[in-house]
Amino acid sequence: MAQHQLKLSAVAAIAGLSESWAWKARDQGVLHEPYSPEDVVALRVYAFVSQIVWPGVRRPRSERQSLELWQEAAVEKAREAFSDADTTPDTALWVLEDKVELVTTPWERAAVDLRLLDGKAAFRIPVGLWIAEVPDALDRRRRSSKQAA
C-alpha cells in the first residue's frame, strides 16, 4: 500500500472514532508523527483494548489508566498484521489477559481455541477486516477532499 501521511484528525475519522481517542492514543505513545494508514488500525485496536476490564480486575474510572503490557502487545500485533503479506480479511487478533495471538486460517483459530481458551475470557478482534477497509476509506477521503477543493 502506498504510504500516505495523515493528520491525527484523519486517522480518527478513518478509524470511525472521535478525535479524543486519537489524542489519548497519542498521549499514551500509541500514535507518533508522521501518521500513516497503519495508525488507523492501531487506533481502532487501542480504543477496543483500552476498554477491556478482565473479570476480577478493578479499574477505578477516576484514575488515569496507563496501557498494560497485553494492551501494548495487541496494538503492536495489529501493526505487524498491517504490513504482513499473509494478512487477509479473515485475520483475527485473539486477546487474552496474558497473551495476544494473531491468526489467519480457520485451523489457526481452532488451534487457539483448543490451546489457549479453555475456561478463559478472550476477545477476537477482526484486524484483517479492519486492514482491508483502510484503502477504500483513504480513497473516499481523497476524493472528498478533491471535490471540496
C-alpha positions as MATLAB code, in Angstrom:
seq = 'MAQHQLKLSAVAAIAGLSESWAWKARDQGVLHEPYSPEDVVALRVYAFVSQIVWPGVRRPRSERQSLELWQEAAVEKAREAFSDADTTPDTALWVLEDKVELVTTPWERAAVDLRLLDGKAAFRIPVGLWIAEVPDALDRRRRSSKQAA';
ca = [
       0.000    0.000    0.000;
       1.361    3.417   -0.946;
       2.477    5.457    2.020;
       0.208    8.358    2.888;
       0.908   10.922    5.554;
      -2.227   11.706    7.533;
      -3.291   14.246   10.110;
      -4.312   12.928   13.509;
      -7.901   14.010   12.869;
      -7.902   11.982    9.618;
      -6.633    8.882   11.423;
      -9.533    9.192   13.873;
     -12.095    9.842   11.144;
     -10.984    6.882    9.023;
     -10.984    4.680   12.143;
     -14.556    5.791   12.824;
     -13.609    7.241   16.200;
     -13.730   10.659   17.792;
     -10.580   12.758   17.855;
     -10.444   12.358   21.630;
      -9.493    8.695   21.101;
      -6.658    9.777   18.809;
      -5.442   12.326   21.350;
      -5.492    9.689   24.113;
      -3.583    7.261   21.888;
      -1.028    9.939   21.017;
      -0.615   10.922   24.674;
      -0.069    7.281   25.662;
       2.553    6.749   22.967;
       0.419    4.576   20.693;
       0.474    7.038   17.778;
       3.508    9.025   16.630;
       4.017   11.534   13.840;
       4.110   11.123   10.919;
       0.733    9.367   10.987;
       0.173    6.629    8.424;
      -2.627    4.263    7.349;
      -1.391    1.596    9.778;
      -2.193    4.043   12.590;
      -5.877    3.747   11.671;
      -5.894    0.075   12.648;
      -3.628    0.655   15.643;
      -6.068    3.310   16.892;
      -9.089    1.022   16.474;
      -7.345   -1.759   18.390;
      -6.217    0.706   21.070;
      -9.776    2.000   21.528;
     -11.042   -1.558   21.816;
      -8.467   -2.983   24.223;
      -8.260    0.099   26.428;
     -11.873   -0.523   27.440;
     -11.442   -4.176   28.404;
     -11.620   -4.960   32.096;
     -10.886   -8.600   32.868;
     -13.028  -10.467   35.411;
     -11.689   -9.901   38.910;
      -9.656   -6.821   37.948;
     -10.695   -3.496   39.445;
     -10.053   -0.318   37.448;
     -11.364    2.856   39.053;
     -12.776    5.164   36.368;
     -11.445    8.246   38.140;
      -7.810    7.146   37.742;
      -5.812    7.777   34.593;
      -5.222    4.380   33.035;
      -1.848    3.583   31.537;
      -1.512    0.848   28.969;
      -0.793   -2.607   30.264;
       1.653   -4.916   28.511;
      -1.086   -7.034   26.898;
      -2.725   -3.876   25.501;
       0.568   -2.669   24.027;
       1.123   -6.153   22.570;
      -2.313   -6.102   20.925;
      -1.621   -2.748   19.255;
       1.811   -3.895   18.052;
       0.420   -7.173   16.678;
      -2.152   -5.144   14.733;
       0.662   -3.009   13.300;
       2.540   -6.172   12.315;
      -0.567   -7.537   10.602;
      -0.943   -4.314    8.602;
       2.346   -4.883    6.777;
       2.262   -8.700    6.734;
       1.711  -10.134    3.245;
      -0.150  -13.101    4.794;
      -2.849  -10.892    6.322;
      -6.298  -11.442    4.814;
      -9.744  -10.141    5.767;
     -10.033  -13.327    7.879;
      -7.015  -12.443   10.033;
      -8.029  -12.045   13.654;
      -6.312  -10.916   16.802;
      -7.101  -13.003   19.879;
      -6.655  -11.007   23.065;
      -6.382  -12.760   26.398;
      -5.384  -11.330   29.744;
      -1.912  -12.849   29.473;
      -1.419  -13.360   25.733;
      -2.113  -11.885   22.320;
      -2.184  -14.073   19.230;
      -2.612  -13.238   15.548;
      -4.305  -15.923   13.416;
      -5.421  -16.061    9.801;
      -6.657  -19.515    8.876;
      -9.625  -21.375   10.319;
      -7.168  -24.017   11.543;
      -5.144  -21.414   13.451;
      -8.363  -20.091   15.025;
      -9.336  -23.615   16.076;
      -5.863  -24.219   17.490;
      -6.092  -21.060   19.610;
      -9.445  -22.223   20.911;
      -8.085  -25.656   21.845;
      -4.711  -24.463   23.130;
      -5.480  -21.199   24.921;
      -9.137  -20.549   25.610;
     -10.071  -23.372   27.965;
     -12.200  -21.546   30.512;
     -10.588  -18.159   29.851;
     -12.179  -14.902   28.801;
     -10.957  -13.736   25.393;
     -11.774  -11.256   22.652;
     -11.384  -11.793   18.919;
     -10.699   -8.560   17.049;
     -11.212   -8.625   13.244;
      -7.983   -6.786   12.377;
      -7.794   -8.325    8.895;
     -11.180   -6.874    8.020;
     -10.228   -3.501    9.517;
      -6.996   -3.516    7.498;
      -8.878   -4.405    4.305;
     -11.186   -1.397    4.821;
      -8.366    1.173    5.028;
      -7.562    1.596    1.275;
     -11.220    2.295    0.400;
     -11.534    4.745    3.290;
      -8.382    6.563    2.121;
      -9.717    6.749   -1.450;
     -13.090    8.116   -0.290;
     -11.314   10.712    1.842;
      -9.016   11.718   -1.030;
     -11.965   12.036   -3.449;
     -13.993   14.113   -0.987;
     -11.054   16.489   -0.362;
     -10.558   16.944   -4.125;
     -14.260   17.746   -4.549;
     -14.121   20.247   -1.682;
     -11.130   21.999   -3.244;
];
